[in-house]
Amino acid sequence: MLMSKSRQTLRSAALTALTVAVVLGLVWCSAEAQTIPIPTITIGVDEADEPGEVSLALEILFLLTILSLAPAILILLTSFTRTVIVLSLVRNAIGTQQVPPNQVIIGLALILTFFVMTPTWNAVYSEALQPYLNLEISREEAFERALSPVRDFMFRQANENDIGLFVSLAGIERPRNQDDVPTSVLIPAFVLGELKKAFQMGFVIYLPFLVIDIVVSSTLMSMGMMMLPPVMISLPFKLLLFVLVDGWHLVVESLVASFM
């Protein structure tokens, strides 16, 4: 009886202490909530008192537009398109559908894109961005200077037939020199040329692996092993061939050299 009464006393004391702690905690939280100010965000459209406010708003809108179009600019105006297509075709030619994974393929394509485009971006920085930040040139002149190195890069990679195709589709006069070619015509011609060159390189990469598949399939058929999938036998040989010839080194070297 004494033990049961002592246990009940301890339980009631513990419950009382827990209740007091919870109440004190709630009181402390409410006091902190009253003392800490909660920030609010207000978005509205008001009348501008000075022309500079309108200019600042337009610059912010222009910056947001550039950020939203940055993925498309990276894909269409750089070497990324050709690089990522060739690397994907290499993976498909070997027969490893998920190795390397897509994250590795895209990451390697981005690194190679940065490497190939570094001279162009250095020219953009030195000729356009740095003078504009130093308030030496206007925004319009900075845009023209920044566009010039990018156009030079695209002209080196674009095909004259592709440029002529989009010139005829646009219904404009035949340009006399590169300065007469609009950027709206140059960009799709450049992308079309990149797709063509990427598939040409992919075809060359596919040939040795196709020969291995044909030899393995013919051998299995002649041995009467028609129920055995040829891919199970040809995949190790294709991996061995790719490793022996240092395939990734050759692919990356060919990709970078194709832009020089």
C-alpha positions in Angstrom: 0.0 0.0 0.0 2.8 2.4 0.9 4.6 1.6 -2.4 1.5 2.2 -4.5 0.7 5.5 -2.7 4.3 6.7 -3.3 4.1 5.8 -7.0 0.8 7.7 -7.4 2.5 10.7 -5.6 5.4 10.6 -8.0 3.2 10.3 -11.1 1.1 13.3 -9.9 4.2 15.4 -9.3 5.6 14.5 -12.7 2.3 15.4 -14.4 2.2 18.7 -12.5 5.8 19.6 -13.5 5.1 18.7 -17.2 2.0 20.9 -17.2 3.9 23.8 -15.7 6.7 23.4 -18.3 4.2 23.3 -21.2 2.4 26.4 -19.9 5.7 28.3 -19.5 6.8 27.3 -23.0 3.6 28.6 -24.5 3.8 31.8 -22.6 7.5 32.3 -23.8 6.6 31.5 -27.4 3.7 34.0 -27.4 6.0 36.6 -25.9 8.7 36.0 -28.5 6.1 36.2 -31.3 5.0 39.5 -30.0 8.5 40.9 -29.8 9.9 39.5 -33.1 8.7 41.5 -36.2 7.4 39.4 -39.1 8.4 40.9 -42.5 5.9 41.3 -45.2 6.3 41.4 -49.0 4.3 43.9 -51.0 4.1 43.9 -54.8 2.3 46.7 -56.5 2.3 49.1 -59.5 2.6 52.8 -58.7 3.2 55.9 -60.7 6.8 56.8 -61.3 7.9 60.2 -60.0 11.2 60.2 -62.0 12.2 58.7 -65.4 15.0 56.8 -63.6 12.5 54.7 -61.8 11.0 53.6 -65.1 14.5 52.8 -66.5 15.3 50.7 -63.4 12.1 48.7 -63.7 12.8 48.0 -67.4 16.3 46.9 -66.6 14.9 44.4 -64.0 12.4 43.1 -66.4 15.1 42.7 -69.1 17.3 40.8 -66.6 14.5 38.5 -65.6 13.8 37.8 -69.3 17.5 37.0 -70.0 17.5 34.6 -67.0 14.4 32.8 -68.2 15.9 32.4 -71.7 19.4 31.4 -70.4 18.9 27.6 -71.0 17.8 28.2 -74.6 20.7 30.6 -75.2 23.1 28.0 -73.8 21.7 25.3 -76.0 21.3 27.2 -79.2 24.1 29.6 -79.4 27.0 27.4 -78.1 28.6 24.1 -78.8 26.3 22.3 -76.3 23.9 20.8 -78.9 26.6 19.0 -80.9 28.4 17.8 -77.8 25.5 16.4 -75.9 24.1 14.6 -79.0 27.5 13.0 -79.8 28.0 11.8 -76.2 24.4 10.4 -76.2 25.1 8.5 -79.4 28.3 7.1 -78.0 26.4 5.6 -75.1 23.7 4.2 -77.4 26.3 2.7 -79.8 28.0 0.9 -76.9 24.6 -0.5 -75.8 24.7 0.7 -72.2 21.4 2.6 -72.0 21.9 4.0 -68.6 25.7 4.2 -68.2 26.9 6.9 -68.1 23.7 8.4 -66.6 22.1 11.4 -68.1 23.5 13.7 -65.3 27.1 12.7 -66.2 26.4 13.1 -70.0 24.9 16.6 -69.5 27.6 17.6 -67.0 30.4 16.5 -69.4 28.7 18.3 -72.2 28.5 21.5 -70.1 32.2 21.3 -69.2 33.2 20.8 -72.8 30.9 23.7 -73.8 32.6 26.0 -71.3 36.0 24.9 -72.6 35.1 25.5 -76.2 33.3 28.8 -75.7 35.9 30.3 -73.3 37.6 32.4 -76.0 34.3 33.7 -77.2 33.1 34.6 -73.7 36.4 36.2 -72.9 36.0 38.4 -76.0 32.4 39.3 -74.8 33.6 40.2 -71.4 36.6 42.3 -72.5 34.9 44.1 -75.4 31.3 44.5 -74.1 30.7 43.7 -70.4 33.7 45.4 -68.8 33.4 48.7 -70.7 29.6 48.7 -69.9 30.2 48.2 -66.2 32.8 51.0 -66.3 30.2 53.3 -67.9 32.3 53.7 -71.0 29.7 52.6 -73.5 25.9 52.6 -73.7 23.6 49.6 -73.3 22.9 49.4 -77.0 26.6 49.5 -77.9 27.4 46.9 -75.3 24.8 44.6 -76.8 26.2 45.0 -80.3 29.8 44.3 -79.1 28.6 41.3 -77.1 26.8 39.9 -80.1 29.8 40.2 -82.5 32.0 37.4 -81.0 29.0 35.1 -80.8 28.1 35.7 -84.4 31.7 35.1 -85.4 31.6 31.7 -83.7 28.3 30.8 -85.3 29.6 31.8 -88.7 32.6 29.5 -88.4 30.4 26.6 -87.7 27.4 27.3 -89.9 27.1 26.0 -93.4 26.5 28.4 -96.4 23.7 26.2 -97.7 21.9 26.3 -94.4 22.2 30.1 -94.3 20.9 30.3 -97.8 18.0 28.1 -96.9 16.8 30.4 -94.1 17.6 33.5 -96.2 15.2 32.2 -98.9 12.6 31.2 -96.3 12.8 34.7 -94.7 12.2 36.3 -98.1 15.1 38.8 -97.7 17.7 39.9 -100.2 20.8 37.9 -100.7 23.4 39.1 -98.2 26.6 40.5 -99.7 28.7 39.7 -96.6 28.4 38.4 -93.1 27.3 41.7 -91.7 24.2 41.6 -93.9 23.0 38.3 -92.5 20.4 38.9 -89.7 20.9 37.1 -86.4 17.4 35.7 -86.7 18.6 33.9 -89.9 22.0 32.9 -88.5 20.8 31.2 -85.3 18.5 28.5 -87.0 21.2 27.9 -89.7 23.8 27.4 -86.9 21.5 24.9 -85.0 20.7 23.0 -88.2 24.4 22.7 -89.0 25.1 21.5 -85.4 22.5 18.8 -85.8 24.0 17.7 -89.1 27.5 17.5 -87.8 26.5 15.7 -84.6 24.7 12.9 -86.6 27.7 12.6 -89.0 30.0 12.1 -86.0 27.6 9.7 -84.5 27.4 7.6 -87.7 31.2 7.2 -87.7 31.2 6.2 -84.0 28.4 3.6 -84.6 30.4 1.7 -87.4 32.9 -0.3 -85.3 30.2 -1.3 -82.7 27.9 -2.3 -85.6 30.6 -4.6 -87.0 30.9 -6.3 -83.6 27.2 -6.8 -83.4 27.1 -8.3 -86.9 30.0 -10.7 -86.1 28.6 -11.8 -82.8 25.1 -12.4 -84.3 26.5 -14.4 -87.3 28.7 -16.5 -85.0 25.8 -17.3 -82.7 23.5 -18.2 -85.6 26.1 -20.5 -87.1 26.5 -22.3 -83.8 22.8 -22.8 -83.5 22.5 -20.6 -80.4 19.5 -18.6 -81.8 17.8 -18.3 -78.4 20.8 -16.5 -76.8 20.5 -12.7 -77.1 23.5 -11.4 -79.1 23.6 -8.2 -76.9 24.7 -10.3 -73.9 27.8 -11.5 -75.8 28.6 -8.4 -77.9 28.4 -5.9 -75.0 31.6 -7.1 -73.2 33.5 -7.0 -76.5 32.3 -3.5 -77.3 33.3 -2.3 -73.8 36.7 -4.0 -74.2 37.2 -2.3 -77.6 36.2 1.1 -76.3 38.6 0.8 -73.3 41.5 -0.5 -75.4 41.3 2.4 -77.9 40.7 4.9 -75.1 37.4 5.8 -76.5 36.5 8.7 -74.3 39.8 10.4 -75.1 39.2 10.0 -78.8 35.6 11.2 -78.6 36.4 14.3 -76.6 39.4 15.1 -78.8 37.3 14.8 -81.9 34.6 17.0 -80.5 36.8 19.8 -79.4 38.8 19.7 -82.6 35.6 19.9 -84.7 35.1 23.4 -83.3 38.6 24.7 -84.0 
